[in-house]
């Protein structure tokens, strides 16, 4: 009788927790779906080839697009990747390989602190470091701000991924006479490469969605710009400018640009998921 009562109680608790998990999932899923539906329903009508290739039109003129903002976003995020990815991944590898001392603890602490710093603070720092000495806003300053945002996240993610590599692989490589640095590069990093690429793509997705740092660094530009030392348009700042305007046509363009940004971020996340899955299958 006691065993039967105990089994009934465990079954009741199991079903109760399943209901609680389902409710929590619904609470998180319904707002997400509503946001996605709102963006898609309001922004899909404005999608066209000209929206991706033309410059913004003045107030009162129909048409126009965000081609310069897309180009500026790609340029700044690409430059940020050139600066941030090597530093972030390199710092993560150092923390995993040689980070048990005082220097490693200091770097790890700084990375954790920087990971929680609001992006607008990063924008102010980049403004003081780059914009003030240069004397003007620029796409380069925006790229520096985005790189600062990417580095700490990449460092901590890379460290955890490298630490997940079995120690037996390192021992086997060293036992065969392979130098320590070659073991780190050709064995450890190669094994953790899929996860590191995923972390990089997630860092890029976060940088592509930032607005506040670019307001302090890149500002904006209504024309095509191929000069990294000049003010540069970005998709997020363009969305902000359209959203705060009093014009209905610009509001519609803000919804369409938001949909484009959402699709870009979702694409990066899907690619990272696929890379992670293929990496795990390969490891098996």
C-alpha positions as CSV (number, residue, x, y, z in Angstrom):
1,X,0.0,0.0,0.0
2,X,2.8,2.4,0.8
3,X,4.6,1.5,-2.4
4,X,1.4,2.2,-4.4
5,X,0.9,5.5,-2.6
6,X,4.5,6.5,-3.2
7,X,4.2,5.6,-6.9
8,X,0.9,7.6,-7.2
9,X,2.5,10.6,-5.5
10,X,5.5,10.5,-7.8
11,X,3.2,10.2,-10.8
12,X,1.2,13.2,-9.6
13,X,4.3,15.3,-9.1
14,X,5.6,14.3,-12.5
15,X,2.4,15.3,-14.3
16,X,2.2,18.5,-12.2
17,X,5.7,19.5,-13.2
18,X,5.0,18.7,-16.8
19,X,2.0,21.1,-16.7
20,X,4.2,23.8,-15.0
21,X,6.8,23.4,-17.8
22,X,4.1,23.6,-20.5
23,X,2.7,26.8,-18.9
24,X,6.2,28.4,-18.7
25,X,6.8,27.5,-22.3
26,X,3.6,29.1,-23.4
27,X,4.4,32.2,-21.3
28,X,7.7,32.6,-23.2
29,X,6.5,31.4,-26.6
30,X,3.3,33.4,-27.0
31,X,5.0,36.8,-26.7
32,X,7.7,35.7,-29.1
33,X,5.2,34.6,-31.7
34,X,3.2,37.8,-31.3
35,X,6.3,39.9,-31.9
36,X,7.3,37.9,-34.9
37,X,3.8,38.1,-36.3
38,X,3.6,41.8,-35.7
39,X,7.0,42.4,-37.5
40,X,6.1,40.1,-40.4
41,X,2.6,41.4,-40.9
42,X,3.6,45.1,-40.9
43,X,7.0,44.7,-42.7
44,X,6.4,42.1,-45.4
45,X,4.4,44.4,-47.6
46,X,7.4,46.7,-48.1
47,X,9.9,44.1,-49.2
48,X,11.1,44.7,-52.7
49,X,14.4,44.7,-54.6
50,X,14.5,48.5,-54.6
51,X,14.2,48.5,-50.8
52,X,17.6,46.7,-50.6
53,X,19.3,48.7,-53.4
54,X,18.1,52.3,-53.2
55,X,18.8,55.3,-50.9
56,X,16.3,56.7,-48.5
57,X,13.9,59.2,-50.1
58,X,13.1,62.6,-48.6
59,X,9.9,63.2,-46.8
60,X,6.9,63.2,-49.1
61,X,8.5,61.1,-51.8
62,X,7.4,57.5,-52.2
63,X,9.8,54.6,-52.6
64,X,13.3,54.5,-51.5
65,X,15.2,51.9,-49.4
66,X,17.9,51.2,-47.0
67,X,20.7,50.1,-49.3
68,X,23.3,52.4,-47.8
69,X,22.3,51.2,-44.3
70,X,22.7,47.6,-45.3
71,X,26.1,48.3,-46.8
72,X,27.2,50.3,-43.8
73,X,26.1,47.5,-41.4
74,X,28.0,44.9,-43.4
75,X,31.1,47.1,-43.5
76,X,31.1,47.9,-39.8
77,X,30.3,44.3,-38.7
78,X,32.9,42.9,-41.0
79,X,35.5,45.3,-39.7
80,X,34.5,44.5,-36.1
81,X,35.0,40.8,-36.9
82,X,38.5,41.5,-38.2
83,X,39.3,43.2,-34.9
84,X,37.2,41.3,-32.4
85,X,37.3,37.6,-33.5
86,X,41.1,37.1,-33.3
87,X,41.3,38.9,-30.0
88,X,38.2,37.1,-28.5
89,X,39.2,33.7,-29.7
90,X,42.8,34.2,-28.8
91,X,41.9,35.4,-25.3
92,X,39.6,32.4,-24.8
93,X,42.4,29.9,-25.9
94,X,44.8,31.6,-23.5
95,X,42.4,31.4,-20.6
96,X,41.8,27.7,-21.3
97,X,45.5,26.8,-21.8
98,X,47.4,29.2,-19.5
99,X,44.6,30.9,-17.5
100,X,45.1,29.4,-14.1
101,X,47.5,32.1,-12.8
102,X,47.1,35.7,-11.7
103,X,47.1,37.1,-15.2
104,X,44.5,34.6,-16.4
105,X,42.2,35.3,-13.4
106,X,42.5,39.0,-14.1
107,X,41.6,38.6,-17.8
108,X,38.7,36.3,-16.9
109,X,37.4,38.8,-14.4
110,X,37.6,41.6,-16.9
111,X,35.8,39.6,-19.6
112,X,33.0,38.7,-17.2
113,X,32.6,42.4,-16.2
114,X,32.7,43.6,-19.8
115,X,30.1,41.0,-20.7
116,X,27.6,42.7,-18.4
117,X,28.4,46.3,-19.4
118,X,25.4,48.0,-21.2
119,X,26.1,48.6,-24.9
120,X,25.4,52.3,-24.6
121,X,28.3,52.6,-22.1
122,X,30.5,50.8,-24.7
123,X,29.4,53.4,-27.2
124,X,30.5,56.2,-24.9
125,X,33.9,54.6,-24.3
126,X,34.4,54.2,-28.1
127,X,33.3,57.8,-28.5
128,X,36.1,58.9,-26.1
129,X,38.7,56.5,-27.5
130,X,38.1,57.0,-31.3
131,X,35.6,59.8,-32.1
132,X,37.2,62.5,-29.9
133,X,40.8,62.0,-31.1
134,X,39.6,61.8,-34.8
135,X,37.4,64.8,-34.4
136,X,34.4,63.3,-36.2
137,X,32.1,60.3,-36.3
138,X,33.1,57.4,-38.5
139,X,32.3,53.8,-39.5
140,X,35.7,52.8,-38.0
141,X,34.6,54.1,-34.6
142,X,31.4,52.1,-34.9
143,X,33.4,49.0,-35.8
144,X,35.6,49.5,-32.7
145,X,32.5,49.7,-30.5
146,X,31.0,46.5,-32.0
147,X,34.4,44.7,-31.5
148,X,34.5,45.7,-27.9
149,X,31.0,44.2,-27.4
150,X,32.1,40.9,-29.2
151,X,35.4,40.3,-27.5
152,X,34.4,39.4,-23.9
153,X,31.6,37.1,-25.0
154,X,33.8,35.3,-27.5
155,X,36.6,34.9,-24.9
156,X,34.4,33.3,-22.3
157,X,32.6,31.0,-24.8
158,X,35.9,29.9,-26.4
159,X,37.4,29.1,-23.0
160,X,34.5,26.9,-22.1
161,X,34.6,25.2,-25.5
162,X,38.3,24.5,-25.4
163,X,38.0,23.1,-21.8
164,X,35.4,20.6,-23.1
165,X,38.0,19.0,-25.3
166,X,39.1,15.7,-23.6
167,X,42.5,15.9,-22.0
168,X,43.4,12.5,-23.5
169,X,43.7,14.1,-26.9
170,X,46.3,16.5,-25.6
171,X,48.2,13.7,-23.8
172,X,48.2,11.6,-26.9
173,X,49.5,14.4,-29.1
174,X,52.2,15.3,-26.6
175,X,53.2,11.6,-26.2
176,X,53.8,11.5,-30.0
177,X,56.3,14.3,-29.6
178,X,54.1,17.1,-31.0
179,X,55.1,20.5,-29.5
180,X,52.7,22.2,-27.1
181,X,51.7,25.0,-29.4
182,X,51.1,22.7,-32.3
183,X,48.9,20.5,-30.1
184,X,46.9,23.6,-29.1
185,X,46.4,24.7,-32.7
186,X,46.1,21.5,-34.6
187,X,44.4,19.3,-32.1
188,X,42.6,21.3,-29.4
189,X,41.4,24.2,-31.6
190,X,40.5,21.8,-34.5
191,X,38.4,19.7,-32.2
192,X,36.6,22.7,-30.7
193,X,36.3,24.5,-34.1
194,X,32.6,23.9,-34.6
195,X,31.6,25.3,-31.3
196,X,34.0,28.3,-31.7
197,X,32.4,29.1,-35.1
198,X,29.0,28.9,-33.5
199,X,30.1,31.4,-30.8
200,X,31.5,33.7,-33.4
201,X,28.3,33.7,-35.4
202,X,26.3,34.4,-32.3
203,X,28.6,37.3,-31.5
204,X,28.2,38.7,-35.0
205,X,24.4,38.4,-34.6
206,X,24.5,40.4,-31.4
207,X,26.8,43.1,-32.9
208,X,24.5,43.4,-36.0
209,X,21.5,44.2,-33.7
210,X,23.2,47.0,-31.7
211,X,21.9,50.5,-32.0
212,X,23.1,52.6,-29.0
213,X,26.9,52.3,-29.7
214,X,26.5,53.4,-33.3
215,X,24.6,56.5,-32.3
216,X,27.7,57.7,-30.4
217,X,30.3,56.5,-33.0
218,X,29.1,56.0,-36.6
219,X,26.1,58.4,-36.3
220,X,24.4,58.1,-39.7
221,X,24.7,58.9,-43.4
222,X,21.9,59.3,-46.0
223,X,24.2,58.5,-49.0
224,X,26.4,55.7,-50.2
225,X,29.6,55.7,-48.2
226,X,32.8,53.7,-48.9
227,X,35.1,55.7,-46.6
228,X,35.5,54.1,-43.2
229,X,36.6,57.4,-41.7
230,X,33.4,59.1,-42.5
231,X,30.0,58.9,-40.8
232,X,28.3,55.6,-41.9
233,X,24.7,54.5,-42.0
234,X,23.6,51.4,-40.3
235,X,20.4,49.4,-40.4
236,X,19.6,49.7,-36.7
237,X,20.1,53.5,-36.6
238,X,18.0,53.8,-39.7
239,X,15.2,51.9,-38.0
240,X,15.5,54.1,-35.0
241,X,15.3,57.3,-37.1
242,X,12.3,56.0,-39.1
243,X,10.5,54.8,-35.9
244,X,10.8,58.1,-34.0
245,X,9.7,60.2,-37.0
246,X,6.1,61.5,-37.3
247,X,5.6,60.2,-40.9
248,X,3.5,57.1,-41.6
249,X,5.6,56.2,-44.7
250,X,8.7,56.1,-42.6
251,X,7.0,54.0,-39.9
252,X,6.2,51.5,-42.6
253,X,9.8,51.5,-43.7
254,X,10.9,51.0,-40.1
255,X,8.8,47.8,-39.9
256,X,10.2,46.5,-43.2
257,X,13.8,47.3,-42.1
258,X,13.1,45.6,-38.7
259,X,11.9,42.5,-40.6
260,X,15.2,42.5,-42.7
261,X,17.3,42.8,-39.5
262,X,15.2,40.0,-37.8
263,X,15.8,37.7,-40.8
264,X,19.5,38.4,-40.8
265,X,19.8,37.5,-37.1
266,X,17.6,34.4,-37.5
267,X,19.7,33.3,-40.4
268,X,22.9,33.6,-38.4
269,X,21.4,31.7,-35.5
270,X,20.1,28.9,-37.8
271,X,23.6,28.6,-39.4
272,X,25.2,28.4,-36.0
273,X,22.7,25.6,-35.0
274,X,23.4,23.7,-38.1
275,X,27.2,24.0,-37.6
276,X,26.9,22.8,-34.0
277,X,24.8,19.8,-35.1
278,X,27.1,18.8,-37.8
279,X,30.1,19.2,-35.4
280,X,28.5,17.0,-32.8
281,X,27.6,14.3,-35.5
282,X,31.2,14.4,-36.6
283,X,32.5,14.0,-33.1
284,X,30.4,10.9,-32.6
